[in-house]
Amino acid sequence: MTANHQPQEAADVRDVTRRKVVAVGAGAVAAAGLGGSAYAANARAGEKRRPPAPAAEECYVLTSETTEGPYYIDADKIRRDVTEDRPGIPFALRIRVIDNETCRPVRNAAVDIWHCDAVGVYSGYEDMGSGGGGGPAPTGTPTDTPTGTPTDAPTGPPPGGGGGHQEPTDDTRYLRGTWRTDRHGFVTFKTVFPGWYRGRTVHIHTKVHVNGEWTDAGYEGGNTCHTGQFFFDEESVIATTTLEPYASNTAERTTLDEDTIYDGSGVQGGLLKLKYRKDDIAKGVHGSITVGVDPEATNSGQDTPPAASASPSASAS
């Protein structure tokens, strides 16, 4: 949509004072890994083309905030390709960040993503296992009464995805990364289709940071204006379950409708738009979403309770 065809609401807010976002230094871009020449070339080509303005229904709608979860690690991997050596279906995630009041792109924001691998394990927390419930359920009737006092704390991601922050248990950092939005508000990550673990549907965590400064060491200062999660429709997830390594994931799977974090509001709640070959998902999946944020807000995800339900918005799909 061009400027001449913007909705009246957008015209009314043209004179709103724009919030300042610190521009990224050239040194930070040069220092970041692009994860492969072919992938980098495609990303550069995508940034050169001026994308169309977001549809009207994507404006004036804040994307749902969710809990951060226990396994966030502060931005220390400035990269687009977060795959490392993890096996799985190739997944390209394209995110556009816009100011929900004006629908204008939020430039030079730092966007984090992190998620589990195909069998439900988070990097940095491999000792936690796959949600503490990756094996088959026990059978039969117990014959002995437990004695003594338990000495070990439960491990694995809490079923609801909440809980306080956990300190990393190892130095692995696969399937985690941070990159900046371009002048059109876009950022693209290369990763693999996530798996699942006990109590949670398939999802990707995200944070959006603004008003900070890019340095050679990463992104510093500013405020976290959005903490959320991205979700996958059931058809796509079911299509992965017969392929390795997903087929080796023995954790009970929680469906999208059963999840305690997804609020049921479609795109507003983080539901991704997915494209892939229906007869061969193994070839790869492309996911995209527009995230509406308030750049002046602070949403760290520390105090955000799990969502129970929400009415679908105009942007739901």
Buried (B, 14 or more C-beta within 10 A) or exposed (E): BEEEEBEEEBEEBEEEEEBEBBEBEEEBEEBBEBBBEEBBEBBEEBBEEEBEBBEBBBBBBBBBBBBBBBBBBEBEBBBBBBBBEBEBBBBBBBBBBBBBBBBBBBBBBBBBBBBBBBBBBBBBBBEBBBBBBBEEEEEEEEEEEEEEEEEEEEBBBBBBBBBEEBEBEEEBBBBBBBBBBBEBBBBBBBBBBBBBBBBBBBBBBBBBBBBBBBBEEBBEEBBBBBBBBBBBBEEBBEBBEEBEBBEEBBBBBBEBEEBBBBBBBBBBBBBBBBEBEEEEBBEBBBBBBBBBBBBEBEBBBEEBEBBEEBEBBBBBE
